[in-house]
């Protein structure tokens, strides 16, 4: 029997990849961004304009770093976090619990292309380093916009793949090697 190749951008492949890398996801983000991702996330939260009573959704939350920062920095905010990977959500829940914030955050396994919330539910919807993982970027952004109330904000934080320089090739090699060895 011949194995059928799996589309690496299919939902099953993306979910499996993030389940396999969930234990080392934070370290990988910090390493590949030279720790700048921490500052960028902090700036996103600071510039988000959320106030007490704001309803915030963090899409493709990973292990919940941005959602946790919103819960910590904006008392009285309602913070929800979604990710396609059940293991990422479990790591996020554990991280929030270690910080005493688990009662302030709702974590959900959900597809960013079909969010389980009514239209206009949130004042702020954000996505940090997750748009590149969506199988349909336009649909993902449209879905984030759909669940944002009129006059609300959608914020996307992303970095590009480095250009095809020596560093870019090393980055690509490391990412492929790391992802394949994490299974």
TIRO-2110 file (N, C-alpha, C; in Angstrom, 1 decimal):
// TIRO-2110
0.8, -1.2, 0.0, N, 1, A
0.0, 0.0, 0.0, CA, 1, A
0.9, 1.2, 0.0, C, 1, A
0.6, 2.2, -0.8, N, 2, A
1.3, 3.4, -1.0, CA, 2, A
0.8, 4.5, 0.0, C, 2, A
1.7, 5.2, 0.7, N, 3, A
1.3, 6.2, 1.6, CA, 3, A
0.8, 7.4, 0.8, C, 3, A
-0.3, 8.0, 1.2, N, 4, A
-0.7, 9.3, 0.5, CA, 4, A
-0.1, 10.5, 1.2, C, 4, A
0.6, 11.3, 0.5, N, 5, A
1.2, 12.5, 1.1, CA, 5, A
0.1, 13.4, 1.7, C, 5, A
0.4, 14.0, 2.9, N, 6, A
-0.5, 14.9, 3.6, CA, 6, A
-0.1, 16.3, 3.2, C, 6, A
-1.1, 17.1, 2.8, N, 7, A
-0.8, 18.5, 2.5, CA, 7, A
-0.3, 19.2, 3.8, C, 7, A
0.9, 19.7, 3.9, N, 8, A
1.4, 20.3, 5.1, CA, 8, A
0.6, 21.5, 5.6, C, 8, A
-0.2, 22.1, 4.8, N, 9, A
-1.0, 23.2, 5.2, CA, 9, A
-2.5, 22.8, 5.6, C, 9, A
-2.8, 21.5, 5.5, N, 10, A
-4.1, 21.0, 5.9, CA, 10, A
-4.3, 21.2, 7.4, C, 10, A
-5.6, 21.4, 7.8, N, 11, A
-5.8, 21.6, 9.2, CA, 11, A
-5.2, 20.4, 10.1, C, 11, A
-5.3, 19.2, 9.6, N, 12, A
-4.8, 18.1, 10.4, CA, 12, A
-3.3, 18.2, 10.5, C, 12, A
-2.6, 18.6, 9.5, N, 13, A
-1.1, 18.7, 9.5, CA, 13, A
-0.7, 19.8, 10.4, C, 13, A
-1.4, 21.0, 10.3, N, 14, A
-1.1, 22.1, 11.1, CA, 14, A
-1.3, 21.8, 12.6, C, 14, A
-2.5, 21.2, 12.9, N, 15, A
-2.8, 20.9, 14.3, CA, 15, A
-1.8, 19.9, 14.8, C, 15, A
-1.4, 18.9, 14.1, N, 16, A
-0.4, 17.9, 14.5, CA, 16, A
0.9, 18.5, 14.7, C, 16, A
1.3, 19.4, 13.9, N, 17, A
2.6, 20.1, 14.1, CA, 17, A
2.7, 20.8, 15.4, C, 17, A
1.6, 21.6, 15.7, N, 18, A
1.6, 22.3, 16.9, CA, 18, A
1.4, 21.5, 18.1, C, 18, A
0.7, 20.4, 18.0, N, 19, A
0.6, 19.4, 19.1, CA, 19, A
2.0, 18.9, 19.4, C, 19, A
2.7, 18.5, 18.4, N, 20, A
4.1, 17.9, 18.6, CA, 20, A
5.1, 18.9, 19.1, C, 20, A
4.9, 20.2, 18.8, N, 21, A
5.9, 21.2, 19.3, CA, 21, A
5.4, 22.0, 20.5, C, 21, A
4.3, 21.6, 21.1, N, 22, A
3.7, 22.4, 22.2, CA, 22, A
4.6, 22.5, 23.4, C, 22, A
5.4, 21.5, 23.7, N, 23, A
6.3, 21.6, 24.9, CA, 23, A
7.4, 22.6, 24.7, C, 23, A
7.9, 22.8, 23.4, N, 24, A
9.0, 23.6, 23.2, CA, 24, A
8.6, 24.9, 22.4, C, 24, A
7.4, 25.1, 22.2, N, 25, A
6.9, 26.2, 21.4, CA, 25, A
7.4, 27.6, 21.9, C, 25, A
7.3, 27.9, 23.1, N, 26, A
7.7, 29.1, 23.7, CA, 26, A
9.2, 29.3, 23.5, C, 26, A
10.0, 28.3, 23.8, N, 27, A
11.5, 28.5, 23.6, CA, 27, A
11.8, 28.7, 22.1, C, 27, A
11.1, 28.0, 21.2, N, 28, A
11.4, 28.2, 19.8, CA, 28, A
11.1, 29.6, 19.4, C, 28, A
9.9, 30.2, 19.8, N, 29, A
9.6, 31.6, 19.5, CA, 29, A
10.6, 32.5, 20.0, C, 29, A
11.1, 32.3, 21.2, N, 30, A
12.1, 33.2, 21.8, CA, 30, A
13.4, 33.1, 21.1, C, 30, A
13.8, 31.9, 20.7, N, 31, A
15.1, 31.7, 20.0, CA, 31, A
15.0, 32.3, 18.6, C, 31, A
14.0, 32.0, 17.9, N, 32, A
14.0, 32.4, 16.5, CA, 32, A
13.8, 33.9, 16.3, C, 32, A
13.2, 34.6, 17.3, N, 33, A
13.1, 36.0, 17.2, CA, 33, A
14.1, 36.7, 18.0, C, 33, A
15.1, 36.0, 18.5, N, 34, A
16.2, 36.6, 19.4, CA, 34, A
15.5, 37.3, 20.6, C, 34, A
14.4, 36.7, 21.1, N, 35, A
13.7, 37.2, 22.3, CA, 35, A
12.9, 38.4, 22.1, C, 35, A
12.9, 39.0, 20.8, N, 36, A
12.2, 40.2, 20.5, CA, 36, A
10.6, 39.9, 20.6, C, 36, A
10.2, 38.7, 20.4, N, 37, A
8.8, 38.4, 20.4, CA, 37, A
8.2, 38.8, 21.8, C, 37, A
8.9, 38.7, 22.8, N, 38, A
8.4, 39.1, 24.1, CA, 38, A
8.0, 40.5, 24.2, C, 38, A
8.9, 41.3, 23.7, N, 39, A
8.7, 42.8, 23.6, CA, 39, A
7.5, 43.1, 22.7, C, 39, A
7.5, 42.5, 21.5, N, 40, A
6.4, 42.7, 20.5, CA, 40, A
5.0, 42.4, 21.1, C, 40, A
4.9, 41.3, 21.9, N, 41, A
3.7, 40.9, 22.5, CA, 41, A
3.3, 41.9, 23.5, C, 41, A
4.2, 42.4, 24.3, N, 42, A
4.0, 43.4, 25.3, CA, 42, A
3.5, 44.7, 24.7, C, 42, A
4.1, 45.1, 23.6, N, 43, A
3.6, 46.3, 22.8, CA, 43, A
2.2, 46.1, 22.3, C, 43, A
1.9, 44.9, 21.8, N, 44, A
0.6, 44.6, 21.3, CA, 44, A
-0.5, 44.8, 22.4, C, 44, A
-0.2, 44.3, 23.6, N, 45, A
-1.1, 44.4, 24.7, CA, 45, A
-1.2, 45.9, 25.1, C, 45, A
-0.1, 46.6, 25.2, N, 46, A
-0.1, 48.0, 25.6, CA, 46, A
-0.9, 48.9, 24.6, C, 46, A
-0.7, 48.6, 23.3, N, 47, A
-1.3, 49.4, 22.3, CA, 47, A
-2.7, 49.0, 21.9, C, 47, A
-3.2, 47.8, 22.5, N, 48, A
-4.5, 47.3, 22.2, CA, 48, A
-5.6, 48.2, 22.7, C, 48, A
-5.3, 49.1, 23.7, N, 49, A
-6.4, 50.0, 24.1, CA, 49, A
-7.4, 49.4, 25.0, C, 49, A
-7.2, 48.2, 25.5, N, 50, A
-8.2, 47.5, 26.3, CA, 50, A
-8.3, 48.2, 27.7, C, 50, A
-9.5, 48.2, 28.2, N, 51, A
-9.8, 48.8, 29.5, CA, 51, A
-10.7, 47.8, 30.2, C, 51, A
-10.9, 48.1, 31.5, N, 52, A
-11.7, 47.2, 32.4, CA, 52, A
-13.1, 47.1, 31.7, C, 52, A
-13.5, 45.8, 31.6, N, 53, A
-14.8, 45.6, 30.9, CA, 53, A
-14.7, 45.2, 29.5, C, 53, A
-13.5, 45.4, 28.9, N, 54, A
-13.2, 45.0, 27.5, CA, 54, A
-13.4, 43.5, 27.3, C, 54, A
-13.9, 43.2, 26.2, N, 55, A
-14.0, 41.7, 25.8, CA, 55, A
-12.9, 41.5, 24.7, C, 55, A
-12.0, 40.6, 25.0, N, 56, A
-10.8, 40.4, 24.2, CA, 56, A
-10.7, 39.0, 23.8, C, 56, A
-10.4, 38.8, 22.5, N, 57, A
-10.2, 37.4, 22.0, CA, 57, A
-8.8, 37.3, 21.4, C, 57, A
-8.0, 36.3, 21.8, N, 58, A
-6.7, 36.0, 21.3, CA, 58, A
-6.8, 34.8, 20.4, C, 58, A
-6.7, 34.9, 19.1, N, 59, A
-6.9, 33.9, 18.1, CA, 59, A
-5.5, 33.3, 17.8, C, 59, A
-5.4, 32.0, 17.7, N, 60, A
-4.1, 31.2, 17.5, CA, 60, A
-3.3, 31.6, 18.7, C, 60, A
-3.8, 31.4, 19.9, N, 61, A
-3.2, 31.8, 21.2, CA, 61, A
-1.9, 31.0, 21.5, C, 61, A
-1.7, 29.9, 20.9, N, 62, A
-0.5, 29.1, 21.2, CA, 62, A
-0.6, 28.7, 22.7, C, 62, A
0.4, 29.0, 23.5, N, 63, A
0.4, 28.7, 24.9, CA, 63, A
-0.1, 29.9, 25.7, C, 63, A
-0.8, 30.8, 25.1, N, 64, A
-1.5, 31.9, 25.8, CA, 64, A
-0.8, 33.1, 26.3, C, 64, A
0.4, 33.3, 25.8, N, 65, A
1.2, 34.5, 26.3, CA, 65, A
0.4, 35.8, 26.2, C, 65, A
-0.2, 36.1, 25.1, N, 66, A
-0.9, 37.4, 24.9, CA, 66, A
-2.1, 37.4, 25.8, C, 66, A
-2.9, 36.4, 25.8, N, 67, A
-4.1, 36.3, 26.6, CA, 67, A
-3.7, 36.5, 28.1, C, 67, A
-2.7, 35.9, 28.5, N, 68, A
-2.2, 36.0, 29.9, CA, 68, A
-1.8, 37.4, 30.2, C, 68, A
-1.1, 38.1, 29.3, N, 69, A
-0.7, 39.5, 29.5, CA, 69, A
-1.9, 40.4, 29.6, C, 69, A
-2.9, 40.2, 28.7, N, 70, A
-4.2, 41.0, 28.8, CA, 70, A
-4.8, 40.8, 30.2, C, 70, A
-5.0, 39.5, 30.6, N, 71, A
-5.6, 39.2, 31.9, CA, 71, A
-4.9, 39.9, 33.0, C, 71, A
-3.6, 39.9, 33.0, N, 72, A
-2.7, 40.4, 34.0, CA, 72, A
-2.8, 42.0, 34.0, C, 72, A
-2.7, 42.6, 32.9, N, 73, A
-2.6, 44.0, 32.8, CA, 73, A
-3.9, 44.8, 32.7, C, 73, A
-5.0, 44.1, 32.4, N, 74, A
-6.3, 44.8, 32.3, CA, 74, A
-7.3, 44.2, 33.2, C, 74, A
-7.3, 44.6, 34.5, N, 75, A
-8.2, 44.0, 35.4, CA, 75, A
-9.7, 44.3, 35.0, C, 75, A
-10.5, 43.3, 35.1, N, 76, A
-11.9, 43.5, 34.7, CA, 76, A
-12.2, 43.2, 33.3, C, 76, A
-11.1, 42.9, 32.5, N, 77, A
-11.3, 42.5, 31.1, CA, 77, A
-11.8, 41.1, 31.0, C, 77, A
-12.6, 40.7, 30.0, N, 78, A
-13.0, 39.4, 29.8, CA, 78, A
-12.1, 38.9, 28.6, C, 78, A
-11.3, 37.9, 28.9, N, 79, A
-10.3, 37.4, 28.0, CA, 79, A
-10.6, 36.0, 27.6, C, 79, A
-10.7, 35.8, 26.3, N, 80, A
-10.9, 34.4, 25.7, CA, 80, A
-9.7, 34.1, 24.8, C, 80, A
-9.3, 32.9, 24.8, N, 81, A
-8.2, 32.5, 23.9, CA, 81, A
-8.6, 31.2, 23.2, C, 81, A
-8.2, 31.1, 21.9, N, 82, A
-8.5, 30.0, 21.1, CA, 82, A
-7.3, 29.5, 20.3, C, 82, A
-7.2, 28.2, 20.1, N, 83, A
-6.2, 27.6, 19.3, CA, 83, A
-6.7, 26.3, 18.8, C, 83, A
-6.1, 25.9, 17.6, N, 84, A
-6.5, 24.7, 17.0, CA, 84, A
-6.0, 23.5, 17.7, C, 84, A
-4.9, 23.7, 18.4, N, 85, A
-4.1, 22.5, 19.0, CA, 85, A
-4.6, 22.3, 20.5, C, 85, A
-5.2, 21.2, 20.8, N, 86, A
-5.6, 20.9, 22.1, CA, 86, A
-4.4, 20.9, 23.1, C, 86, A
-3.2, 20.5, 22.7, N, 87, A
-2.0, 20.5, 23.6, CA, 87, A
-1.6, 21.9, 23.9, C, 87, A
-1.6, 22.8, 22.9, N, 88, A
-1.3, 24.2, 23.1, CA, 88, A
-2.2, 24.8, 24.2, C, 88, A
-3.5, 24.5, 24.0, N, 89, A
-4.5, 25.0, 25.0, CA, 89, A
-4.2, 24.5, 26.4, C, 89, A
-3.9, 23.2, 26.5, N, 90, A
-3.5, 22.6, 27.8, CA, 90, A
-2.3, 23.3, 28.4, C, 90, A
-1.3, 23.6, 27.6, N, 91, A
-0.1, 24.3, 28.1, CA, 91, A
-0.5, 25.7, 28.5, C, 91, A
-1.4, 26.4, 27.8, N, 92, A
-1.8, 27.7, 28.1, CA, 92, A
-2.6, 27.8, 29.4, C, 92, A
-3.5, 26.8, 29.6, N, 93, A
-4.2, 26.7, 30.8, CA, 93, A
-3.3, 26.5, 32.0, C, 93, A
-2.3, 25.6, 31.9, N, 94, A
-1.4, 25.4, 33.0, CA, 94, A
-0.6, 26.6, 33.3, C, 94, A
-0.1, 27.3, 32.2, N, 95, A
0.6, 28.6, 32.4, CA, 95, A
-0.2, 29.6, 33.2, C, 95, A
-1.5, 29.8, 32.8, N, 96, A
-2.3, 30.7, 33.4, CA, 96, A
-2.6, 30.3, 34.9, C, 96, A
-2.7, 29.1, 35.1, N, 97, A
-2.9, 28.6, 36.5, CA, 97, A
-1.7, 28.9, 37.4, C, 97, A
-0.5, 28.7, 36.8, N, 98, A
0.7, 29.0, 37.6, CA, 98, A
0.8, 30.4, 38.0, C, 98, A
0.2, 31.3, 37.2, N, 99, A
0.2, 32.7, 37.4, CA, 99, A
-1.0, 33.2, 38.2, C, 99, A
-1.9, 32.3, 38.6, N, 100, A
-3.1, 32.6, 39.3, CA, 100, A
-4.1, 33.4, 38.5, C, 100, A
-4.1, 33.2, 37.1, N, 101, A
-5.0, 33.9, 36.2, CA, 101, A
-6.0, 33.0, 35.6, C, 101, A
-6.0, 31.7, 35.9, N, 102, A
-6.9, 30.8, 35.2, CA, 102, A
-8.4, 31.1, 35.4, C, 102, A
-8.8, 31.8, 36.4, N, 103, A
-10.2, 32.2, 36.6, CA, 103, A
-10.6, 33.4, 35.7, C, 103, A
-9.6, 34.1, 35.2, N, 104, A
-9.8, 35.3, 34.4, CA, 104, A
-9.7, 35.0, 32.9, C, 104, A
-9.4, 33.8, 32.5, N, 105, A
-9.2, 33.4, 31.1, CA, 105, A
-10.1, 32.2, 30.7, C, 105, A
-10.6, 32.3, 29.5, N, 106, A
-11.3, 31.2, 28.9, CA, 106, A
-10.5, 30.6, 27.8, C, 106, A
-10.1, 29.4, 27.9, N, 107, A
-9.3, 28.8, 26.8, CA, 107, A
-10.2, 27.8, 26.0, C, 107, A
-10.2, 27.8, 24.7, N, 108, A
-11.0, 27.0, 23.9, CA, 108, A
-10.2, 26.4, 22.7, C, 108, A
-10.5, 25.1, 22.4, N, 109, A
-10.0, 24.5, 21.2, CA, 109, A
-10.9, 24.9, 20.1, C, 109, A
-10.4, 25.7, 19.1, N, 110, A
-11.3, 26.1, 18.0, CA, 110, A
-10.5, 26.4, 16.8, C, 110, A
-11.2, 26.4, 15.6, N, 111, A
-10.6, 26.7, 14.3, CA, 111, A
-10.7, 28.2, 14.1, C, 111, A
-9.6, 28.9, 13.8, N, 112, A
-9.6, 30.3, 13.5, CA, 112, A
-10.4, 30.6, 12.3, C, 112, A
-10.6, 29.6, 11.4, N, 113, A
-11.4, 29.9, 10.2, CA, 113, A
-12.9, 29.7, 10.5, C, 113, A
-13.3, 29.3, 11.7, N, 114, A
-14.7, 29.1, 12.0, CA, 114, A
-14.8, 29.3, 13.5, C, 114, A
-14.7, 30.6, 14.0, N, 115, A
-14.7, 30.9, 15.4, CA, 115, A
-16.1, 30.6, 16.0, C, 115, A
-16.1, 30.1, 17.2, N, 116, A
-17.4, 29.7, 17.8, CA, 116, A
-18.1, 30.8, 18.6, C, 116, A
-18.0, 32.0, 18.1, N, 117, A
-18.6, 33.2, 18.8, CA, 117, A
-19.5, 33.9, 17.9, C, 117, A
-20.5, 34.6, 18.4, N, 118, A
-21.4, 35.4, 17.6, CA, 118, A
-20.7, 36.6, 17.0, C, 118, A
-21.2, 37.1, 15.9, N, 119, A
-20.7, 38.3, 15.3, CA, 119, A
-20.7, 39.5, 16.3, C, 119, A
-19.7, 40.3, 16.3, N, 120, A
-19.6, 41.5, 17.1, CA, 120, A
-19.5, 41.2, 18.6, C, 120, A
-18.9, 40.1, 19.0, N, 121, A
-18.7, 39.7, 20.4, CA, 121, A
-17.6, 40.4, 21.1, C, 121, A
-16.6, 40.9, 20.4, N, 122, A
-15.4, 41.4, 21.1, CA, 122, A
-15.0, 42.8, 20.8, C, 122, A
-14.4, 43.5, 21.7, N, 123, A
-13.9, 44.8, 21.5, CA, 123, A
-12.6, 44.8, 20.8, C, 123, A
-11.8, 43.8, 21.1, N, 124, A
-10.5, 43.6, 20.6, CA, 124, A
-10.2, 42.2, 20.2, C, 124, A
-9.8, 41.9, 19.0, N, 125, A
-9.4, 40.6, 18.6, CA, 125, A
-8.0, 40.7, 18.1, C, 125, A
-7.1, 39.8, 18.6, N, 126, A
-5.7, 39.8, 18.2, CA, 126, A
-5.2, 38.4, 17.8, C, 126, A
-4.1, 38.4, 17.0, N, 127, A
-3.5, 37.2, 16.6, CA, 127, A
-2.0, 37.5, 16.5, C, 127, A
-1.3, 36.7, 17.3, N, 128, A
0.2, 36.9, 17.4, CA, 128, A
0.9, 35.7, 16.8, C, 128, A
1.6, 35.9, 15.7, N, 129, A
2.4, 34.9, 15.1, CA, 129, A
1.5, 33.7, 14.6, C, 129, A
0.3, 33.9, 14.3, N, 130, A
-0.6, 32.8, 13.9, CA, 130, A
-1.2, 32.9, 12.5, C, 130, A
-1.2, 34.1, 11.9, N, 131, A
-1.8, 34.2, 10.6, CA, 131, A
-1.0, 33.3, 9.6, C, 131, A
0.3, 33.2, 9.7, N, 132, A
1.1, 32.5, 8.8, CA, 132, A
0.7, 31.0, 8.8, C, 132, A
0.1, 30.5, 9.9, N, 133, A
-0.2, 29.1, 10.0, CA, 133, A
-1.6, 28.8, 9.5, C, 133, A
-2.4, 29.8, 9.1, N, 134, A
-3.8, 29.6, 8.6, CA, 134, A
-3.8, 29.0, 7.2, C, 134, A
-4.6, 28.1, 6.9, N, 135, A
-4.7, 27.5, 5.6, CA, 135, A
-5.3, 28.5, 4.6, C, 135, A
-6.1, 29.5, 5.1, N, 136, A
-6.7, 30.5, 4.3, CA, 136, A
-6.6, 31.8, 5.0, C, 136, A
-5.6, 32.6, 4.7, N, 137, A
-5.4, 33.9, 5.4, CA, 137, A
-6.6, 34.8, 5.4, C, 137, A
-7.1, 35.0, 4.2, N, 138, A
-8.3, 35.9, 4.0, CA, 138, A
-9.4, 35.5, 4.9, C, 138, A
-9.7, 34.2, 4.8, N, 139, A
-10.9, 33.7, 5.6, CA, 139, A
-10.6, 33.9, 7.1, C, 139, A
-9.4, 33.7, 7.6, N, 140, A
-9.0, 33.8, 9.0, CA, 140, A
-9.2, 35.3, 9.4, C, 140, A
-8.7, 36.2, 8.6, N, 141, A
-8.8, 37.6, 8.9, CA, 141, A
-10.3, 38.1, 8.9, C, 141, A
-11.0, 37.6, 7.9, N, 142, A
-12.5, 37.9, 7.8, CA, 142, A
-13.2, 37.4, 9.1, C, 142, A
-12.8, 36.2, 9.5, N, 143, A
-13.5, 35.6, 10.7, CA, 143, A
-13.1, 36.4, 12.0, C, 143, A
-11.9, 36.9, 12.1, N, 144, A
-11.5, 37.8, 13.2, CA, 144, A
-12.3, 39.0, 13.2, C, 144, A
-12.5, 39.6, 12.0, N, 145, A
-13.2, 40.8, 11.8, CA, 145, A
-14.7, 40.6, 12.1, C, 145, A
-15.2, 39.5, 11.7, N, 146, A
-16.7, 39.2, 12.0, CA, 146, A
-17.0, 39.2, 13.5, C, 146, A
-16.1, 38.7, 14.3, N, 147, A
-16.4, 38.6, 15.8, CA, 147, A
-16.1, 39.9, 16.5, C, 147, A
-15.5, 40.8, 15.8, N, 148, A
-15.2, 42.1, 16.4, CA, 148, A
-16.4, 43.1, 16.3, C, 148, A
-16.7, 43.8, 17.4, N, 149, A
-17.9, 44.7, 17.3, CA, 149, A
-17.5, 45.9, 16.4, C, 149, A
-18.6, 46.5, 15.9, N, 150, A
-18.3, 47.7, 15.1, CA, 150, A
-17.5, 48.7, 15.9, C, 150, A
-16.5, 49.3, 15.4, N, 151, A
-15.7, 50.2, 16.1, CA, 151, A
-14.6, 49.6, 16.9, C, 151, A
-14.6, 48.2, 17.0, N, 152, A
-13.5, 47.5, 17.7, CA, 152, A
-12.3, 47.4, 16.9, C, 152, A
-11.3, 46.7, 17.4, N, 153, A
-10.0, 46.6, 16.8, CA, 153, A
-9.6, 45.2, 16.5, C, 153, A
-8.9, 45.0, 15.4, N, 154, A
-8.3, 43.7, 15.1, CA, 154, A
-6.8, 44.0, 15.0, C, 154, A
-6.0, 43.3, 15.7, N, 155, A
-4.5, 43.5, 15.7, CA, 155, A
-3.8, 42.2, 15.4, C, 155, A
-2.9, 42.3, 14.4, N, 156, A
-2.1, 41.1, 14.0, CA, 156, A
-0.7, 41.4, 14.2, C, 156, A
0.0, 40.5, 14.9, N, 157, A
1.5, 40.6, 15.1, CA, 157, A
2.1, 39.4, 14.4, C, 157, A
3.0, 39.7, 13.5, N, 158, A
3.6, 38.6, 12.7, CA, 158, A
5.0, 39.0, 12.2, C, 158, A
5.8, 38.0, 12.0, N, 159, A
7.1, 38.3, 11.4, CA, 159, A
7.3, 37.5, 10.1, C, 159, A
8.1, 38.0, 9.2, N, 160, A
8.3, 37.4, 8.0, CA, 160, A
9.5, 36.4, 8.1, C, 160, A
9.5, 35.5, 7.1, N, 161, A
10.7, 34.7, 7.0, CA, 161, A
11.8, 35.6, 6.5, C, 161, A
13.0, 35.4, 7.1, N, 162, A
14.2, 36.2, 6.6, CA, 162, A
14.4, 36.0, 5.1, C, 162, A
15.0, 37.0, 4.5, N, 163, A
15.3, 36.9, 3.0, CA, 163, A
16.3, 35.7, 2.8, C, 163, A
16.4, 35.4, 1.5, N, 164, A
17.3, 34.2, 1.2, CA, 164, A
18.8, 34.6, 1.2, C, 164, A
19.2, 34.9, 2.5, N, 165, A
20.6, 35.2, 2.8, CA, 165, A
21.1, 34.0, 3.5, C, 165, A
22.3, 34.0, 4.0, N, 166, A
22.8, 32.9, 4.8, CA, 166, A
22.0, 32.7, 6.0, C, 166, A
21.6, 33.9, 6.7, N, 167, A
20.8, 33.7, 7.9, CA, 167, A
19.4, 33.1, 7.6, C, 167, A
18.8, 33.6, 6.4, N, 168, A
17.5, 33.0, 6.0, CA, 168, A
17.6, 31.5, 5.8, C, 168, A
18.7, 31.1, 5.1, N, 169, A
18.8, 29.6, 4.9, CA, 169, A
19.0, 28.9, 6.2, C, 169, A
19.8, 29.4, 7.1, N, 170, A
20.0, 28.8, 8.4, CA, 170, A
18.7, 28.7, 9.2, C, 170, A
18.0, 29.8, 9.2, N, 171, A
16.7, 29.9, 9.8, CA, 171, A
15.8, 28.8, 9.3, C, 171, A
15.7, 28.7, 8.0, N, 172, A
14.8, 27.6, 7.3, CA, 172, A
15.3, 26.2, 7.7, C, 172, A
16.6, 26.0, 7.7, N, 173, A
17.1, 24.7, 8.1, CA, 173, A
16.8, 24.3, 9.5, C, 173, A
17.0, 25.3, 10.4, N, 174, A
16.7, 25.1, 11.8, CA, 174, A
15.2, 24.8, 12.0, C, 174, A
14.4, 25.6, 11.4, N, 175, A
12.9, 25.4, 11.6, CA, 175, A
12.5, 24.0, 11.1, C, 175, A
13.0, 23.6, 9.9, N, 176, A
12.6, 22.3, 9.4, CA, 176, A
13.2, 21.2, 10.3, C, 176, A
14.4, 21.3, 10.7, N, 177, A
15.0, 20.3, 11.6, CA, 177, A
14.3, 20.2, 12.9, C, 177, A
14.0, 21.4, 13.5, N, 178, A
13.4, 21.4, 14.8, CA, 178, A
12.0, 20.8, 14.7, C, 178, A
11.2, 21.2, 13.7, N, 179, A
9.9, 20.7, 13.6, CA, 179, A
9.8, 19.2, 13.4, C, 179, A
10.7, 18.7, 12.5, N, 180, A
10.7, 17.3, 12.2, CA, 180, A
11.2, 16.5, 13.4, C, 180, A
12.1, 17.0, 14.2, N, 181, A
12.7, 16.3, 15.3, CA, 181, A
11.8, 16.3, 16.6, C, 181, A
10.7, 17.2, 16.5, N, 182, A
9.9, 17.4, 17.7, CA, 182, A
8.8, 16.3, 17.8, C, 182, A
8.6, 15.5, 16.7, N, 183, A
7.5, 14.5, 16.7, CA, 183, A
7.7, 13.4, 17.6, C, 183, A
END
